[in-house]
Amino acid sequence: MTISEFVENNRNTLLTTLCAVIVLACSFVIYENSKTPSYPQGLVEIDSICNDNPLKAEQMLARYKKLHANMNDDARWYCRFLALKADVKQNKPESDDKEPTAILHHFMDTGDKRMMKFVYYYVGCAYNLVGRVQPAISCFHDGLDLLSGDETDDQLRALYYYMLGFLYTYQYLDDEALEMKLKSLAIHKRLNNPQRMQYDYIALSWTYKAMEKYDKALACLKSARNLTGDKGAKAEIDSQIADVYFNMGRLAEAKLYINKALGHTDNFSESSIHNIAATIYEASGDQEKARHYYSLNIANGTIYGRQCAYKFFAKYYKGKNNIEKAFQYGVLYANVTDTIVQINASEYSARANAEFDNKEVEDENNRLRANEGRRNMVITLSVLVMVVVVGYYFVFRYRQKRKYKKLQALCEVIQNRSDKAAERYNRELQEVKEKLNGADIENSDLRMRYELKVRQLESLLQKNALLNKISTTSDSLWKETEMYAFLNKLYDNREPITQDTINWEELGNLLFDIFPTFRTGLMQFKKMKDQPYHVCLLIKAGCSVQQIAYLTIKSVEANNSTRRRLYMTNFGSSGKPSEWDEIIRGL
């Protein structure tokens, strides 16, 4: 059997197998591109602990990695993410941005969207800690795009807004910062989270101060103060309220609140409070108190606090005619100012990088979008191929079933024309008549059914006789044609012939004219190639198996294979060559 014959004989099986293979391949591609890794329970627990106790989580993570040195790749990357998260939670910057970038790229490539909303947040925070402002902003915006629209992601959404507000403040984008901070506050109000609301109000006050909207800044600070019971937090807030009043020129209220702040010795930001107190007392003319707090700033304050203190003391001792000390503090002020200029230069450089290093960020975003785009395209195409293949398969099977039903009906018509059918009709008719006449049937409905059956069988017998008469007439007409004689003469002489010896088109047209139903019957079958079509014409012409083999220049077995293949192709089941001959002769 040749390959083409094998394909023809097993066409339905091969098509079903091919569709199944394509669907399985597409399913595998979709699974590989959309799967979500399953992480070990131990790491999931460490992740949960990290939210409240990052130091403990960091220690547990170190022990876990020692006990599970042979963990799989997904677990190893999850460990790296948890280490980054613990560092961010403890405000510990990475040495550079390589590790956050590697983590971001890995989870982008795996397509784990459940993890990505957290990865974007902590990688963004890590970028911020190393001064990569613009990539951090991009991460936060990309993370926001991944969050669902319901309330399950509100807490994380608020954190995104809070960090964006902070970063926009750093870039002096006050309007954008205000929008983000207000969104964060709105969510925390809805979630009834007092601690986060306190942070939001303080962050808003800084933005309102920068915009010189002091009344709103005061309202935010006072709202924050009402939300906390911690003395240190209240001291810090009171000092900020004092600073706002000072900027408004309301020294009395400023002194009132700075005194409240100074009343707490357990506050968490003494340096900033002392600096604000010194500034207020200096402006109000209380030089001794100002000198006291500036002295504290020199001992424990920030470089900015020391700068203010050195400037104050240079002026203070100059006013006291102590030129030597005034000069000393003037030199210290100059040195600190030079250092601050360098720091400011670095900060301005960082801001410039954040504002103008857009090409690198855009390239990174393009790469990430390209990865996501390719993954979505692969999934979409795979789904589309699956839909098309499955749809085609069901349409093909539906059309095939309809075709089979038509052919079965055609076979029944052919069988009804045969002599065997006439014998069966006569036998059934005799049985029904005996039942009708041999017994007294009182049931009128039953009698009517028997009489109707008699009429049906008599009609079928008449139709069968008519069709047989037409067939006999057509057979007689065919045997009187020159083509019939020509075919018999070829076979009788057994001379070598070619495919062109017989005019197949003329033979077909002649058979169609003599047997009117032959053309329409033949058209019910699937389209045939020349060789099977020639076999069907010779079958209808009444040729024997040996004659057909000679006239088609094929072996008997080859023609038997052709007829079996035609039966399988059209009826979807195996059949004998003789069964196909019976169908063709009956057309």
Backbone torsions as a table, in degrees:
resi	resn	phi	psi	omega
1	MET	NA	130.6	179.1
2	THR	-77.3	167.6	179.7
3	ILE	-62.9	-42.7	-179.0
4	SER	-62.6	-39.3	178.1
5	GLU	-66.8	-40.0	177.8
6	PHE	-61.5	-44.9	179.4
7	VAL	-61.9	-42.0	-178.8
8	GLU	-65.8	-40.5	-177.6
9	ASN	-71.5	-28.0	-175.8
10	ASN	-118.4	33.2	-173.7
11	ARG	-60.6	-47.2	-177.5
12	ASN	-64.8	-43.1	179.5
13	THR	-63.3	-44.7	179.9
14	LEU	-63.3	-40.8	179.8
15	LEU	-64.3	-43.6	178.2
16	THR	-61.6	-43.7	179.4
17	THR	-63.6	-43.0	179.9
18	LEU	-62.7	-44.2	178.6
19	CYS	-61.7	-41.9	-180.0
20	ALA	-63.9	-41.5	179.5
21	VAL	-63.9	-43.2	-179.9
22	ILE	-63.5	-44.0	-180.0
23	VAL	-63.4	-43.0	178.6
24	LEU	-64.1	-41.2	179.2
25	ALA	-63.7	-44.1	178.7
26	CYS	-64.1	-39.7	178.4
27	SER	-62.0	-41.1	179.5
28	PHE	-64.8	-42.7	179.5
29	VAL	-62.6	-44.7	179.5
30	ILE	-62.3	-43.1	-179.9
31	TYR	-62.2	-45.8	-177.4
32	GLU	-64.8	-31.3	-176.3
33	ASN	-91.7	-10.3	-178.0
34	SER	-127.3	4.2	-175.9
35	LYS	-69.1	150.1	176.2
36	THR	-110.2	119.6	-177.8
37	PRO	-59.9	149.4	175.7
38	SER	-100.2	118.4	-175.0
39	TYR	-96.2	149.9	-179.9
40	PRO	-59.3	145.0	-177.9
41	GLN	-60.2	-35.7	-179.9
42	GLY	-61.1	-40.7	179.2
43	LEU	-70.3	-36.5	177.9
44	VAL	-62.4	-39.2	178.1
45	GLU	-66.6	-40.5	176.8
46	ILE	-62.2	-38.8	178.0
47	ASP	-60.1	-43.5	179.9
48	SER	-65.3	-42.4	179.4
49	ILE	-65.3	-33.6	-177.5
50	CYS	-61.5	-26.2	-179.2
51	ASN	-63.0	-35.1	-176.3
52	ASP	-110.1	-27.1	-176.6
53	ASN	-139.4	77.3	-175.6
54	PRO	-62.8	-31.9	179.9
55	LEU	-65.6	-45.2	177.9
56	LYS	-63.4	-41.4	178.8
57	ALA	-61.9	-38.9	179.0
58	GLU	-62.8	-42.3	178.9
59	GLN	-66.8	-42.2	179.0
60	MET	-65.1	-36.5	179.9
61	LEU	-65.2	-40.8	178.2
62	ALA	-61.6	-42.4	178.6
63	ARG	-66.4	-39.9	-178.4
64	TYR	-62.1	-42.8	-178.9
65	LYS	-65.5	-33.0	177.2
66	LYS	-68.8	-38.9	-177.5
67	LEU	-78.2	-22.2	-176.3
68	HIS	-125.9	61.8	-176.9
69	ALA	-66.7	-25.0	-176.0
70	ASN	-102.9	31.0	179.4
71	MET	-64.6	157.1	-179.0
72	ASN	-75.1	175.0	-173.5
73	ASP	-64.6	-40.2	179.2
74	ASP	-60.9	-44.2	-179.9
75	ALA	-66.0	-37.6	-179.4
76	ARG	-63.8	-42.5	178.7
77	TRP	-69.0	-34.2	176.6
78	TYR	-63.7	-38.7	176.1
79	CYS	-60.6	-43.4	-179.6
80	ARG	-64.2	-39.2	177.3
81	PHE	-64.2	-43.6	-179.3
82	LEU	-64.5	-36.0	176.9
83	ALA	-63.7	-41.8	177.7
84	LEU	-64.2	-42.7	180.0
85	LYS	-61.3	-43.4	179.3
86	ALA	-62.9	-40.0	177.6
87	ASP	-63.4	-43.5	179.5
88	VAL	-63.0	-43.6	-179.8
89	LYS	-61.7	-31.3	178.9
90	GLN	-94.3	6.2	178.8
91	ASN	60.9	35.3	179.0
92	LYS	-100.8	111.7	-178.3
93	PRO	-71.9	149.2	172.0
94	GLU	-72.3	165.1	179.1
95	SER	-67.3	-31.3	174.9
96	ASP	-157.1	-167.8	-176.0
97	ASP	-96.2	10.0	-175.5
98	LYS	-66.4	-45.8	-178.0
99	GLU	-66.3	-48.2	176.4
100	PRO	-57.8	-40.0	-179.6
101	THR	-65.2	-42.8	178.9
102	ALA	-61.4	-42.8	179.1
103	ILE	-63.8	-44.0	179.5
104	LEU	-60.3	-46.9	-178.7
105	HIS	-62.3	-41.1	-178.4
106	HIS	-61.8	-50.9	-176.2
107	PHE	-71.7	-27.0	172.2
108	MET	-65.1	-41.9	-177.7
109	ASP	-69.5	-34.4	179.4
110	THR	-77.3	-20.9	178.0
111	GLY	72.2	24.8	-179.5
112	ASP	-81.3	87.9	-174.6
113	LYS	-66.8	-28.3	178.3
114	ARG	-62.0	-39.2	178.9
115	MET	-82.1	-30.7	-171.2
116	MET	-60.2	-32.9	-178.7
117	LYS	-66.4	-27.7	175.5
118	PHE	-85.3	-37.0	179.6
119	VAL	-60.7	-45.3	179.6
120	TYR	-57.7	-41.4	-177.0
121	TYR	-66.4	-51.9	-174.3
122	TYR	-74.6	-31.8	173.5
123	VAL	-66.7	-39.8	176.1
124	GLY	-60.9	-42.2	177.7
125	CYS	-65.1	-38.8	178.7
126	ALA	-65.4	-41.0	175.7
127	TYR	-59.4	-42.0	-179.8
128	ASN	-62.2	-39.0	-178.2
129	LEU	-67.2	-24.8	178.0
130	VAL	-101.5	11.6	174.2
131	GLY	84.5	12.0	178.1
132	ARG	-92.5	81.5	-171.6
133	VAL	-69.9	-48.9	-175.1
134	GLN	-64.5	-44.8	173.9
135	PRO	-59.9	-34.3	177.8
136	ALA	-63.3	-45.5	179.1
137	ILE	-60.7	-41.7	179.1
138	SER	-61.6	-42.0	178.6
139	CYS	-61.6	-44.7	-178.2
140	PHE	-64.5	-40.7	178.1
141	HIS	-67.2	-41.8	178.0
142	ASP	-63.5	-37.9	177.6
143	GLY	-64.4	-41.8	177.9
144	LEU	-59.9	-37.4	-179.7
145	ASP	-65.1	-24.9	-178.2
146	LEU	-83.6	-20.1	-173.6
147	LEU	-70.3	146.1	178.8
148	SER	-73.7	165.5	-177.6
149	GLY	-83.1	-8.9	-177.7
150	ASP	-88.7	-176.2	-172.4
151	GLU	-79.7	-8.0	-176.4
152	THR	-63.9	-27.8	-178.7
153	ASP	-102.7	10.7	-174.0
154	ASP	-62.2	-40.1	-177.8
155	GLN	-62.3	-44.8	178.8
156	LEU	-68.7	-37.9	178.4
157	ARG	-60.6	-40.9	178.8
158	ALA	-64.0	-39.3	177.6
159	LEU	-63.0	-40.6	176.1
160	TYR	-58.9	-47.3	-179.8
161	TYR	-62.1	-40.5	-178.5
162	TYR	-62.3	-45.9	-179.0
163	MET	-67.9	-37.8	176.7
164	LEU	-64.1	-39.5	176.6
165	GLY	-60.7	-42.3	178.2
166	PHE	-61.9	-45.8	-177.0
167	LEU	-70.1	-36.4	176.6
168	TYR	-66.7	-34.4	175.1
169	THR	-62.1	-41.7	179.5
170	TYR	-60.7	-31.1	-179.7
171	GLN	-94.8	9.6	-179.5
172	TYR	61.9	27.7	176.0
173	LEU	-96.4	76.3	-169.3
174	ASP	-65.8	-39.4	-179.1
175	ASP	-64.0	-44.2	178.8
176	GLU	-66.0	-39.8	178.8
177	ALA	-62.2	-43.8	-179.3
178	LEU	-60.6	-42.5	179.9
179	GLU	-60.3	-46.2	-178.4
180	MET	-65.9	-42.8	-177.8
181	LYS	-66.5	-37.8	177.5
182	LEU	-65.4	-37.8	177.5
183	LYS	-65.3	-41.6	177.9
184	SER	-61.3	-45.2	-180.0
185	LEU	-62.2	-42.2	-178.6
186	ALA	-60.0	-41.4	179.8
187	ILE	-67.5	-44.2	-178.5
188	HIS	-67.4	-30.2	173.3
189	LYS	-64.9	-43.7	-179.2
190	ARG	-65.3	-34.9	178.6
191	LEU	-83.8	-6.7	-179.2
192	ASN	55.6	56.1	-179.1
193	ASN	-112.0	91.7	-173.6
194	PRO	-60.2	-40.1	-177.0
195	GLN	-63.6	-46.3	179.1
196	ARG	-68.4	-32.7	176.3
197	MET	-63.1	-39.2	177.9
198	GLN	-59.7	-46.5	178.8
199	TYR	-62.4	-39.6	-179.6
200	ASP	-63.6	-43.2	-179.3
201	TYR	-63.7	-41.0	179.3
202	ILE	-65.0	-42.6	178.6
203	ALA	-62.8	-39.8	177.8
204	LEU	-64.1	-37.0	-178.9
205	SER	-62.5	-37.4	178.2
206	TRP	-64.1	-41.1	179.1
207	THR	-66.9	-42.8	179.3
208	TYR	-64.5	-35.8	176.2
209	LYS	-64.2	-42.2	179.0
210	ALA	-63.2	-30.6	178.9
211	MET	-90.0	3.1	-179.7
212	GLU	60.8	31.7	173.6
213	LYS	-101.7	76.1	-169.4
214	TYR	-69.0	-34.5	179.3
215	ASP	-61.8	-42.7	179.1
216	LYS	-68.9	-36.3	177.1
217	ALA	-61.6	-43.6	178.2
218	LEU	-62.1	-44.1	-179.4
219	ALA	-60.3	-41.0	179.4
220	CYS	-65.2	-44.5	-178.8
221	LEU	-64.9	-39.4	179.9
222	LYS	-69.1	-35.5	175.9
223	SER	-64.8	-39.9	178.4
224	ALA	-64.5	-40.1	-179.0
225	ARG	-63.1	-36.7	-179.1
226	ASN	-71.3	-17.0	-176.2
227	LEU	-91.4	-8.1	-175.9
228	THR	-120.4	146.4	173.9
229	GLY	-110.9	1.3	-178.8
230	ASP	-78.9	127.7	-176.9
231	LYS	-64.4	-41.8	179.6
232	GLY	-62.0	-43.5	179.1
233	ALA	-64.2	-40.3	178.8
234	LYS	-65.1	-38.2	178.9
235	ALA	-61.8	-44.0	179.1
236	GLU	-63.0	-44.0	-179.5
237	ILE	-65.9	-42.2	178.7
238	ASP	-59.7	-39.9	179.6
239	SER	-65.5	-35.6	178.3
240	GLN	-69.4	-37.8	175.7
241	ILE	-62.4	-43.4	177.7
242	ALA	-58.9	-41.2	-179.7
243	ASP	-64.4	-38.6	178.0
244	VAL	-64.8	-46.3	177.7
245	TYR	-59.6	-38.5	179.1
246	PHE	-62.1	-42.9	179.0
247	ASN	-66.4	-25.3	177.9
248	MET	-84.4	-7.0	-179.0
249	GLY	82.4	15.9	-178.9
250	ARG	-103.7	82.3	-172.3
251	LEU	-67.5	-34.3	-178.4
252	ALA	-61.0	-49.3	178.8
253	GLU	-66.2	-35.0	178.9
254	ALA	-62.1	-45.6	179.9
255	LYS	-65.3	-36.4	179.4
256	LEU	-59.7	-47.3	-176.0
257	TYR	-77.5	-31.3	178.1
258	ILE	-70.5	-31.9	175.8
259	ASN	-67.4	-36.5	175.3
260	LYS	-62.2	-41.9	-179.3
261	ALA	-65.5	-41.5	-177.9
262	LEU	-71.8	-14.2	-179.0
263	GLY	-73.0	-11.1	-179.9
264	HIS	-109.0	120.3	-179.0
265	THR	-91.7	-8.4	-177.7
266	ASP	-101.3	21.7	-178.0
267	ASN	-72.3	164.5	-171.9
268	PHE	-100.6	4.1	-179.0
269	SER	-145.7	61.3	-175.5
270	GLU	-60.1	-37.4	-175.7
271	SER	-59.6	-48.3	-178.5
272	SER	-66.6	-37.8	179.4
273	ILE	-66.3	-43.6	179.2
274	HIS	-62.9	-37.3	-179.5
275	ASN	-66.9	-42.5	178.7
276	ILE	-66.2	-42.4	179.7
277	ALA	-61.6	-45.4	-179.7
278	ALA	-60.8	-41.1	-179.6
279	THR	-64.7	-43.2	-178.8
280	ILE	-66.4	-45.7	-178.9
281	TYR	-67.4	-34.5	176.8
282	GLU	-63.7	-42.4	-179.4
283	ALA	-69.0	-29.6	-179.1
284	SER	-85.9	-2.3	176.2
285	GLY	90.5	4.1	178.8
286	ASP	-88.7	82.3	-172.5
287	GLN	-65.2	-35.1	-176.1
288	GLU	-67.5	-44.1	177.6
289	LYS	-66.6	-38.5	177.8
290	ALA	-61.0	-44.7	-179.3
291	ARG	-61.2	-38.8	180.0
292	HIS	-60.8	-49.5	-176.2
293	TYR	-74.8	-30.5	174.5
294	TYR	-66.6	-35.1	177.9
295	SER	-63.4	-40.5	177.1
296	LEU	-63.9	-34.8	179.1
297	ASN	-67.0	-38.1	178.9
298	ILE	-64.2	-36.5	-177.3
299	ALA	-76.7	-40.5	-170.7
300	ASN	-131.3	1.4	-172.0
301	GLY	-86.0	178.3	177.5
302	THR	-78.9	174.0	-179.8
303	ILE	-63.9	-32.5	178.7
304	TYR	-71.5	-38.3	176.4
305	GLY	-64.3	-40.6	178.1
306	ARG	-65.7	-36.9	178.2
307	GLN	-59.6	-47.4	178.3
308	CYS	-62.0	-40.7	-178.8
309	ALA	-65.4	-45.3	179.8
310	TYR	-62.0	-39.1	179.1
311	LYS	-64.9	-42.8	179.3
312	PHE	-61.3	-47.2	-176.1
313	PHE	-69.0	-31.9	175.7
314	ALA	-61.8	-44.1	178.3
315	LYS	-69.8	-41.2	-176.7
316	TYR	-60.7	-49.6	-177.8
317	TYR	-74.3	-25.2	173.9
318	LYS	-65.9	-40.1	176.7
319	GLY	-66.4	-25.4	178.3
320	LYS	-89.6	3.8	-179.1
321	ASN	64.3	23.5	175.5
322	ASN	-97.0	82.5	-171.6
323	ILE	-65.4	-36.6	-177.3
324	GLU	-61.8	-48.1	179.7
325	LYS	-69.5	-38.2	177.7
326	ALA	-58.5	-41.9	179.6
327	PHE	-65.5	-41.7	-179.7
328	GLN	-60.3	-46.7	-179.7
329	TYR	-69.3	-30.9	176.0
330	GLY	-63.7	-41.0	177.7
331	VAL	-65.1	-44.4	178.6
332	LEU	-61.1	-41.4	178.6
333	TYR	-60.8	-43.8	-178.7
334	ALA	-63.5	-42.9	-179.7
335	ASN	-63.5	-45.0	179.7
336	VAL	-64.3	-39.8	179.7
337	THR	-62.6	-40.2	176.8
338	ASP	-60.7	-40.8	178.7
339	THR	-64.4	-42.9	179.4
340	ILE	-63.8	-37.1	177.6
341	VAL	-60.4	-41.3	178.3
342	GLN	-65.5	-41.2	178.3
343	ILE	-63.4	-45.3	179.3
344	ASN	-61.7	-38.5	178.4
345	ALA	-61.4	-40.2	178.2
346	SER	-65.7	-41.2	179.4
347	GLU	-65.3	-42.8	178.7
348	TYR	-65.1	-36.1	176.9
349	SER	-63.8	-41.6	178.2
350	ALA	-63.4	-40.9	178.0
351	ARG	-65.0	-39.6	179.0
352	ALA	-63.1	-42.1	177.3
353	ASN	-62.2	-41.1	179.7
354	ALA	-63.5	-35.3	-175.8
355	GLU	-85.9	-33.3	-170.8
356	PHE	-114.4	-4.7	177.8
357	ASP	-86.9	44.8	-173.4
358	ASN	-76.4	-27.6	-177.5
359	LYS	-62.9	-44.8	179.7
360	GLU	-62.8	-43.9	-179.6
361	VAL	-65.3	-41.4	-179.5
362	GLU	-64.9	-39.8	176.3
363	ASP	-61.0	-43.3	179.3
364	GLU	-63.0	-46.4	179.4
365	ASN	-62.4	-39.5	178.4
366	ASN	-62.2	-40.9	179.7
367	ARG	-63.6	-44.8	-179.8
368	LEU	-66.1	-41.6	178.3
369	ARG	-65.3	-36.5	178.8
370	ALA	-63.7	-43.3	178.2
371	ASN	-60.5	-47.3	-180.0
372	GLU	-64.9	-39.8	179.0
373	GLY	-63.3	-43.3	178.4
374	ARG	-63.0	-41.8	-179.5
375	ARG	-63.9	-45.4	179.3
376	ASN	-64.4	-37.3	179.6
377	MET	-65.6	-42.4	178.9
378	VAL	-61.5	-45.6	-179.9
379	ILE	-63.8	-45.4	-178.8
380	THR	-61.6	-46.8	-179.7
381	LEU	-64.0	-39.3	179.6
382	SER	-64.1	-44.2	177.3
383	VAL	-61.9	-42.8	-179.5
384	LEU	-62.5	-44.6	178.9
385	VAL	-61.7	-42.8	178.5
386	MET	-60.0	-45.8	-179.1
387	VAL	-62.1	-44.6	-178.9
388	VAL	-64.4	-46.2	-177.8
389	VAL	-64.1	-48.9	-179.9
390	VAL	-63.3	-42.6	178.3
391	GLY	-61.4	-45.0	179.1
392	TYR	-61.8	-41.6	-177.9
393	TYR	-62.0	-46.0	-178.8
394	PHE	-69.2	-37.9	176.3
395	VAL	-63.4	-43.7	179.7
396	PHE	-60.6	-46.1	-179.5
397	ARG	-65.2	-37.2	179.2
398	TYR	-64.7	-46.5	180.0
399	ARG	-65.9	-35.8	179.3
400	GLN	-65.5	-41.4	178.8
401	LYS	-63.6	-41.6	177.7
402	ARG	-62.4	-40.4	178.8
403	LYS	-63.3	-44.2	179.5
404	TYR	-60.2	-40.9	-179.8
405	LYS	-63.1	-41.8	178.5
406	LYS	-63.1	-42.8	-178.8
407	LEU	-68.2	-37.0	177.2
408	GLN	-63.3	-40.7	177.5
409	ALA	-63.4	-39.1	177.7
410	LEU	-63.3	-41.8	178.6
411	CYS	-63.1	-38.3	178.8
412	GLU	-64.0	-41.5	177.8
413	VAL	-61.3	-43.2	180.0
414	ILE	-63.4	-43.8	179.9
415	GLN	-63.8	-34.8	179.8
416	ASN	-67.7	-17.7	179.4
417	ARG	-85.9	-16.8	-170.9
418	SER	-73.8	163.2	176.5
419	ASP	-63.6	-35.7	177.5
420	LYS	-61.2	-38.3	177.6
421	ALA	-64.3	-41.4	179.0
422	ALA	-62.5	-42.8	177.1
423	GLU	-61.2	-40.7	179.8
424	ARG	-66.6	-41.6	178.6
425	TYR	-61.8	-43.3	-179.7
426	ASN	-63.9	-39.6	179.8
427	ARG	-65.6	-45.9	178.9
428	GLU	-64.3	-39.0	-179.6
429	LEU	-63.3	-42.3	179.3
430	GLN	-62.2	-42.4	-179.4
431	GLU	-64.3	-42.4	-179.4
432	VAL	-66.7	-40.0	-179.9
433	LYS	-65.1	-39.0	177.5
434	GLU	-62.3	-41.8	178.0
435	LYS	-65.6	-35.2	-176.5
436	LEU	-74.3	-37.1	-174.8
437	ASN	-99.5	-22.8	-173.1
438	GLY	-82.8	-9.5	-177.4
439	ALA	-142.0	153.9	178.7
440	ASP	-84.7	105.1	-177.2
441	ILE	-96.0	106.5	179.5
442	GLU	-78.8	-27.4	-177.9
443	ASN	-74.4	108.3	-176.8
444	SER	-64.0	-33.8	179.1
445	ASP	-64.7	-42.4	179.6
446	LEU	-65.5	-41.8	177.4
447	ARG	-60.5	-42.8	-179.7
448	MET	-63.3	-37.1	179.2
449	ARG	-66.6	-41.4	178.1
450	TYR	-63.7	-43.7	179.7
451	GLU	-63.3	-39.6	177.4
452	LEU	-64.4	-39.1	179.3
453	LYS	-64.6	-39.0	178.5
454	VAL	-61.1	-46.3	-179.1
455	ARG	-63.5	-39.5	179.3
456	GLN	-63.1	-44.7	-178.3
457	LEU	-67.7	-38.4	177.4
458	GLU	-64.2	-38.1	178.3
459	SER	-65.6	-41.0	178.9
460	LEU	-65.1	-38.1	178.5
461	LEU	-65.7	-41.2	177.2
462	GLN	-63.1	-43.5	179.6
463	LYS	-64.7	-40.5	179.2
464	ASN	-63.4	-42.4	-179.9
465	ALA	-64.4	-40.6	179.6
466	LEU	-64.5	-45.7	-180.0
467	LEU	-64.1	-37.6	178.1
468	ASN	-67.4	-35.0	177.8
469	LYS	-66.2	-42.5	177.9
470	ILE	-63.8	-42.6	-179.1
471	SER	-64.2	-42.0	179.6
472	THR	-64.2	-40.8	178.6
473	THR	-63.8	-44.0	179.8
474	SER	-64.3	-39.6	177.8
475	ASP	-62.0	-41.2	179.6
476	SER	-64.7	-43.5	178.8
477	LEU	-61.6	-40.3	-178.8
478	TRP	-64.6	-41.4	-176.9
479	LYS	-71.7	-12.0	178.0
480	GLU	-92.3	-4.1	-176.6
481	THR	-81.7	156.9	177.5
482	GLU	-67.6	-31.9	-179.6
483	MET	-63.4	-40.1	178.6
484	TYR	-62.6	-45.5	179.1
485	ALA	-64.2	-38.9	-179.2
486	PHE	-63.4	-42.5	179.6
487	LEU	-64.7	-42.0	179.6
488	ASN	-66.9	-37.7	179.5
489	LYS	-64.6	-41.7	178.0
490	LEU	-58.2	-44.7	-176.9
491	TYR	-70.0	-39.1	-178.2
492	ASP	-66.2	-38.0	-178.1
493	ASN	-78.4	-26.9	-180.0
494	ARG	53.6	37.5	177.1
495	GLU	-81.4	154.1	177.8
496	PRO	-60.0	134.4	179.5
497	ILE	-127.5	167.4	175.6
498	THR	-121.8	176.9	178.7
499	GLN	-64.0	-24.7	-178.0
500	ASP	-91.1	-1.2	-179.9
501	THR	-62.8	-39.3	179.3
502	ILE	-99.2	133.0	174.6
503	ASN	-83.3	91.6	-173.0
504	TRP	-64.7	-33.9	178.9
505	GLU	-65.7	-43.4	178.3
506	GLU	-63.7	-41.4	179.0
507	LEU	-61.0	-45.0	-179.8
508	GLY	-62.5	-47.7	-179.0
509	ASN	-62.1	-38.1	179.9
510	LEU	-65.5	-44.3	177.7
511	LEU	-64.2	-38.1	179.4
512	PHE	-65.6	-35.1	-180.0
513	ASP	-72.6	-40.0	-176.4
514	ILE	-78.1	-38.5	178.6
515	PHE	-109.7	91.1	-171.1
516	PRO	-58.3	-32.4	-176.9
517	THR	-88.3	-4.0	-176.1
518	PHE	-67.4	-43.2	-179.1
519	ARG	-62.7	-51.0	-178.4
520	THR	-63.8	-36.1	178.2
521	GLY	-66.1	-42.9	-179.5
522	LEU	-65.3	-31.6	-179.5
523	MET	-70.7	-14.3	178.0
524	GLN	-72.0	-21.4	-177.8
525	PHE	-87.0	165.3	177.0
526	LYS	-64.4	150.4	-176.4
527	LYS	-60.0	134.0	-175.7
528	MET	-106.3	155.7	170.1
529	LYS	-79.5	176.5	-173.7
530	ASP	-60.6	-47.4	-174.2
531	GLN	-63.3	-49.3	176.6
532	PRO	-62.5	-35.4	178.9
533	TYR	-64.2	-42.7	178.6
534	HIS	-63.5	-38.1	177.2
535	VAL	-60.6	-44.2	-179.2
536	CYS	-63.8	-39.4	178.1
537	LEU	-62.5	-43.2	-179.0
538	LEU	-69.9	-33.2	175.0
539	ILE	-62.1	-46.9	179.9
540	LYS	-65.3	-29.7	179.5
541	ALA	-74.8	-3.7	176.4
542	GLY	85.5	18.9	-179.4
543	CYS	-75.7	148.7	176.4
544	SER	-79.1	172.7	-179.6
545	VAL	-60.9	-40.9	-179.1
546	GLN	-68.5	-39.2	177.9
547	GLN	-62.2	-44.5	-179.5
548	ILE	-61.5	-40.9	179.8
549	ALA	-62.1	-42.7	-179.0
550	TYR	-68.2	-47.0	-173.9
551	LEU	-70.8	-25.4	178.1
552	THR	-96.1	-0.6	-179.5
553	ILE	57.0	42.2	177.7
554	LYS	-130.7	160.4	176.6
555	SER	-75.7	162.3	177.7
556	VAL	-60.0	-42.9	-179.2
557	GLU	-64.1	-38.5	178.5
558	ALA	-62.2	-41.1	179.0
559	ASN	-72.1	-33.9	174.4
560	ASN	-61.6	-42.2	178.5
561	SER	-62.8	-39.3	178.5
562	THR	-61.9	-44.4	-178.0
563	ARG	-68.7	-38.9	175.9
564	ARG	-62.9	-41.1	-179.8
565	ARG	-64.6	-40.3	178.0
566	LEU	-62.7	-39.4	178.5
567	TYR	-65.3	-46.5	-179.9
568	MET	-62.6	-43.9	-177.7
569	THR	-62.3	-38.4	-173.6
570	ASN	-92.7	-25.6	-177.3
571	PHE	-115.2	-7.0	176.2
572	GLY	72.1	11.6	177.6
573	SER	-144.1	165.0	-178.4
574	SER	-74.3	145.5	178.1
575	GLY	-148.7	155.8	178.9
576	LYS	-78.1	152.8	175.9
577	PRO	-56.3	-36.3	-179.2
578	SER	-65.0	-33.4	178.2
579	GLU	-66.1	-38.4	176.7
580	TRP	-67.0	-39.6	179.2
581	ASP	-60.6	-41.8	-179.1
582	GLU	-62.0	-39.6	179.5
583	ILE	-66.1	-46.0	-177.3
584	ILE	-65.2	-41.9	-179.5
585	ARG	-67.5	-26.1	-179.4
586	GLY	-82.5	-7.7	-178.1
587	LEU	-71.0	NA	NA
